[in-house]
């Protein structure tokens, strides 16, 4: 592989430096670097980050290739600056066996736009009745370490305890979709003033918070790791903060859309705003931002949830829940966290690369931008501002809540182990 010289990049938002890539690794970082025959990328003060890592992506393959495939999903990931994604298990068939997770893993290797690490189901068929083949999935070629029934909650306390005990044996983690099902029957949006005025079934904050409270106590009892998916309420923040103060091994994620959007948008009845968990209140949004800044919430994860047009172009009650997010995540985080002064770019690298890679044990990802490290990198034009145009998405689906909205920042280049997957905003 030829050498690549990135000239004048602001590494983690610092002073401009040159970064030399040789093959799959970073050879040097410094000022005035040169290399004979190297391909030169003029960064012009753009911000250089380690390749982003998404701990929560829905790639839909196998079974729902009309929404997304591993190929289109990883192309979307590369467009958004991601070099690794964790693929959720709610596929058809469910990723609850070694065979299915290996299929997804091999598809990721075959397409090469980013690394794909499958997440295994906690229970067979996501049905909550019997533990899936956790050990077999871990021992498979896919090397699964994260398990989740995301889309459904492991609501049985005994089943959750057994899962936590099982994964403890090999250092795995259970990622919980915190939703008490009995409290959310018929729910369509956040329970509050807006739901009351619109007459839509309410989704109370306590449905999330009660499961989180239970699960952090179970994790403490077992001595295992638990991860909270798409945390969305101020109350959930306080429970996680309390659990961490006790030394419980809990981590949590927040989505970009929960950092920016509120339930007031549901007044439009546009199903693009229908998501699980639902958009919450302005108070919740600010609590989530503060928690991400102070480390109570560990990471940003996209919960990229693609749907075909017909699943969203319908009345609100019949619409599917979810939003695409890989290609807009960094822009939303720049607007909500960097431009508000809550985090600097080093903090963004921690929340969107270093820490998700550590939680998911994504080897070679989330590493420092320094000599000898894998050349998994993303270059961001932070001065850019532009309107979101879903027609230009690499994802197969277009269900974005940001269509026509002006957002800051644009990923111009992504490198996976020194190989460019995105150049000047175009996939290679």
N, C-alpha and C positions, 0 to 999 in steps of 0.2 A: 504494500500500500504506500502511496506517496505521502510526503509530509504536507501538513497544512499549517500555515502561520496565520493565526488570528491576531491582527494588529490593532492595538489601541482599545482593547475591551476593558470595561470596568468590572473586574472580577468581584462578584458579590456586591456590586455597587460602589466599590472603592475607586482609587485613582487608576487612570488608564494604564494598562500593561499589555504586553504581548504574550500570547500563549502558543507554544509550538507543539503540535501533535505529530507523533511518529508512529505510524501503524495504529495499534489499538490503544496506545497510552499517551498521556501527556508527557512530553520530554522535558519541557522547561517552561517556566513562567518568570517574566522579568521585563526589563526595558531594553529596547534596541536589539531585540533578537533578530536573527537572520538565519536562513537555511537555503542553500543552493537548490534550486529546482522545486522549492516548496510552492504549493498553491497558496496564494495570499488572499485572505478575507479581511477587507477593511472594515473594522467594527465601528469606527468613528464614535467612540464613547458609549456604544450600546452596552447593556449589562450582560455579563456572562455568568450563568448559573450552572450548577451540576444538573444533569438531566433530571427532569421531574419524575416522580414516582406516584402513581395513583393506586391506593389501596382498595379502591371500590369502583370497579367498572363492570358494566354489563355488555358483553360482546354478543350475546344471544345465540351464537353457534355452539352446539348443534340445535336445530329445531326451529329457530325463528330467524332464518336468514333473510326474510323479507324486511326485518328491522335493522339488522346489522350482521356482519360476519367478522371473523377474526381479522381478515384482511382489511376490510373497510374501517373497522374499529381501531386497528393499530395505525392505519394511515391518519385517522383523525387524531390519535394520540401523538404521533410525530408532528403533526401540524400544530398541536398545542404545546410542544416542547417536552413531551414525555418520552422517556426511554424505557420505562417499565410500567406495566399495568397488572393489577390483580383482577382476574376474571371471575365474577360471581357465579355461583353454582346453579342458579335457577334457570337452567336451560331445559331442552326437551330432547333426549332424556336428561334428567337431573344429573349433575356431576357428583354422584354419590358412590362411584366405584373407581378403582384404579384405571380401568379402561377408558372411561369418559375423560377424566382429568388428563390422562396421557394424550388423548386425541387433541384436546384444546392446546396443550403444551406444544405438541409437535406442529400444529398449525401455526402457532406463533413463531417457532423456529424457522419454519418454511418460508414465511412471508417476510420476516426480517426488518419490519419497520420499527418495532420495539420488542423488548422481552415481554413475554406473557407468562405470568405465574397463575395457574388455576387456584381458585379457592374451592375447597371441598365442602359438600353439604354436611351439616351436623347430623341430620336424621335422614333415613331412607325416604326418598321422594319428597323431602321437605314436609313430611306429614307429622312429625313430632312424636312418633310412636316408638321408633326403634333407632338406635344409633347406627349411622352409616359406617362404611369400612374406613374408619379414620386411620388406623395403622397401615392398612394396605395402600391408601392414597399417599400417606407420608413416605412409605418405602418404595413407591413407584418411581418411574423416571421423572415424573413431575415434581417429586419432593415436596408435597403439599405441607405447609406449616400453619396456614390460616383456614379456619373452618367457619361456615356461616350458612344459615337458612334464610339469608336476606331476602326480603319480600314477604317473609313470614317470621314470626317471633318464636323462639324456643320457649313457649310459655309454661311448660311443665317444669316445675322446680327440680324434681328428681332427675329428669332427663338432662337439664342444664348442669346439674351437679355431676352426673356421670360423664358428660362431655368434658367438663373442666378437669376431672380426675384423669380421664384417658389421655388428653393432649399434654398434660403435665409430664408424662413419661418421656416425651421427646421434645419438650420445650415449645410446643405449639400454642396457639391462641384461638379462643372462640370469639368471633366477631358477632355481637348480638344486635339484631334488629329489634329495638325496644318498643314493643307495641302490645299492650295487654288487649287481646282480641275481644273480650267481652265488653270492654269500655269503648270500643271503636266500631261496634256493629252499626252499619248504615252510615258511618261518618263520611263526610264529603270534604270538609275543610276544618281549619282550626276552630275550636269552640270558643266563642267570645262574642263581642258586640256585633261584628260583621256577620257571623253565621246566624245570629238571632234576627238581624234585620233582613237577611236574604232568605231565611227559612230553610237553610241547608243544614243537614245533620252535622253536629259538632264533634270534633276530635279533641278531647281534653288533654291538656298538658300532663295530667296525672297518669294517663295511659302509658306515656313514655317514662315518666319519672319513677313510677312504682316498680317497673321492671328493672331499671338501672339500680335502684336501691336494693332490690333483692339480689341482683347478680353480683354487685360489688361485695356484698356480704357472703355470698356463696364462694366467690373467688378468694376472699380472705380465709374462709373456713377450710377450703381445699388447698390453699397455697398455690394457686394457678393464675394464669394470665387471662384477663378478659378485655376485650376491645369493644367500645360502644360505637356503633355505626350512626352516621348522620344525626348527631345530637342537635336538638332544635329548640330547647326551651331554657329560660333563665333558671328554672328550678332544677333542671338536669345539670346545669353548670354547678350549682351549689352542692349537689350530691356528689359529683365527681371530685370537686374540690375537697369536700369532707373526706372522701375515700382516700385520696392521695395523702391527706394530712395524717391518716392512720397507717400509711405505708402499704396500702393495698395495691397490688400490681394491676392497675387499670389504666388504659389509654382510651382516648376518644377522638373522634373526627367531626368536622363540620363541613358542610358543602358550600361552594361559592354562592349558590342561590339563597341559602339561609343567612348568609352574611349581607345580602343586599335587598332582597325582595320581602314584602309583607303581605298579610292576608287582605289588605285593602285592594290589591289587584284583582281579587276574586270577584269584586263588584262588576267586572266586565263580563263575567260568565265565560271567559275564554278558557277552554280546557288546557291550553298550554301552561296555565298556572296551577294545574292539578298535579300534586306530587305527594309522595309518601316518604317521610312525615310531611304534613302540610306546611305551607308558608305560615309563619307565626306573626306576632305583633312587633311593632317598632321597638318596644322594650326588650323583647327577646333578641332581636337583631343586635342591639347595642351590647347586651350581655354576652352574646356569642363572640362578638368582635373583641371585647375586653378579655374574655377567657382565652381566646386564641393568642392574644398578645402576651398575657401573663403566663401562658404555658399550661393552664388548666385543661384546655383543649389542645391536644398534641399536634394534630395535623389537619390539613385540608384534603378532602377526598371528593372526587367529582360526583359520585353516584350517577355517572353517565348512563342514562336509561333511554335508549332509542326506541321509538315506536313508528310504525308506518302511518302514512297520512290518514287513513280511514279510522285509525284508533284514536285520533285526536280531533278530527274534523267531524264532530258530532255534538250532541247535547252534553252538558257538563256531567250529569249522573252516569252516562254510559261510557264516558271517556276513560282511557287508561291513565294510570298515574306515572309520572316521570318526565324528565327533561334530559336532553343531551347536554353535555358539559365539558368534554375534553378540549374542545377548540376555543372555548371562551374562559376557561377557569383562571388562567393567569391574569387576564385582563380584569376580571371581576375582583380578584384578590388585590391587584394593584390599586384599583379604585377604592376598595373598602378598607384596606390595611396600610398600604404604603402612602397613598395620597392623603390619608387622614393622620399620618404620623404615628400610627400604632405599631408598625413594624418597619424595619429597614430591609434592604434586599438580602442581607445575611440571615435575617429572621425568616424571610420567605424561603430561602434555600433550606433552612432547618425544617420548616413546617411542610414543605412540598417535595423535599428530596431526602435529606438526611434521616429524619425521624420515621417517615413511612417505610423507607428501606430497612431501617433497623427493626421496626415492629414486624414487618413481613419477612425479614431475613433475606432480602433481595441482594444476593452476593454481587459485588462489583458496582452497585448503584448507591447513590447518596454519598459518594466519596468526596473528599476535598478537591478543589481545583488546584492541584499541585503536581510537581514532577513525580513520575512513577505511578500515578493513579490512572485508572481506566478513563479513556476519553469519551465519557458519556456526558454530553454538554448541550446546553441550549443558549442561544444568543437572542436577546430581547431588545427591540427598539422601544424603549420606554417613553420616548417623546411623541410617538405616534398616537393619533386619535382618529377613530373612524367608526362608521356605523356598521353594525353586524349585519352581514348578508348571508342568510342560510343557504342560498343557492350555491355559494362557493365552498360549502362544507365538504370535507372528505368523508364524513359519516354518511351512511346510507339514509339516515333519518334527518328530519328538519325541525323536530319539536323543541325549539329553543325559545325561552321567554325573552330573549334579548333582540329579536329581529327588529331592525331599524333603530336600535338604541346605540348611542355613541358610547364607546368604551375606550379606555387608554391602553396603550401597549400593543405590540405585535411581535410574535415570535418570527424571526427571520431565518434562523438556522438551527437545526438539531443534528447532533452527531451521536451515533450509537457505536461504541467501541471504535471511534475514529472514522467511521463510515458515515457520510452525510446522508441523512434521510429527508432533510428539508433544506433547500438552498434558496435564498432570497424569497422566502415565503411560498415556494413551490416544492411539492414532493418530488423526490428523485426517482 
